[in-house]
Amino acid sequence: MKNSERILLQFKDDEQKGFRLLYDSFYDSLVLFATQFIGEAEEAADIVQECFVDFWVNRPLSFFSGKAWVSELFTKYSSPGG
């Protein structure tokens, strides 16, 4: 089973555990990704952290409706105003 499928199943079973798995699985990759645009790892980490908070507060579960939700996550949070 792919990691993205595990995250989806975990979210359906327990949102907090699903979010933790999502965070643990993608935080580092998103920070590296954001650092390419920002130029500073610390600032990129702050932005990614804010995005995860926003994600948790708003719980955009529509992201999880398609198979490309991981790429949607990167796209959403790499655009200005994410």
N, C-alpha and C positions, 0 to 999 in steps of 0.2 A: 504494500500500500504506500502510495506517495505521501510525502509530508503534508502537502496541501489537502489531500483527502482526509488525513488524520485530523488536521485542524478543523475542517468542516464538520466532521463527525463530533469532535470534542465540543465545538460551539453549540451544536444541536443538543448535546447532552448536558453541558454545563458551560455557560457563557464565560465565567471567570477563568476556568481552566483552559478553555479554548483561546481566550485572549492571551493568557500567559504563554501558551504554546505558540501562538502567532508572534508575540513579542520576542520570545526566545529564539524563534526560527528566523526572523527577518530583521531584527534590530541592527545587528552588525552590518548586514548587507545594505540596508537602507542608509546607514551612516556613511559607509564607503561611497555609495551612489550619490548621496547629497554632497559629500566632500568634493566630488568632482566639479560640482557647480558652484559651491560656496568658496572653496579654497582653504577653509579652516575646519579641521576635524571637530574641534570643540563646539563651534557654532553650528555645524551640521548636526552634531549629536543633540544639541538643544532643540533644533528644529524638528528632528525626528521624534524626540520625546514629546514635543507639543502635538505632533501629528498623531501619535499613539493615544494621547489623552483625548484629543478631538475624536478619534476613531472610537474610543471606548464610550465617551459621553453620547455620541450620536448613533453609535452602532449601525453603520450603514450596511445592513445585512443584504442589501441588493447586490453588494460586491460578491456575495457567495452564491449567487444564482447561476453563474456561468463557470465554465472551466478555466477561463482566463482571468480569474479574480486576482491572482498574484500579480500579473502584469498590470492590472487595473490599479492595484494598491500602489505600485511604484509610480504609475503615471499620475494618479490623483495627487500624491504627495510630493511629486517632483515639480508640479506646476505652481506658478505663483498663486498664493491664496489658498493652496491645497485644500 
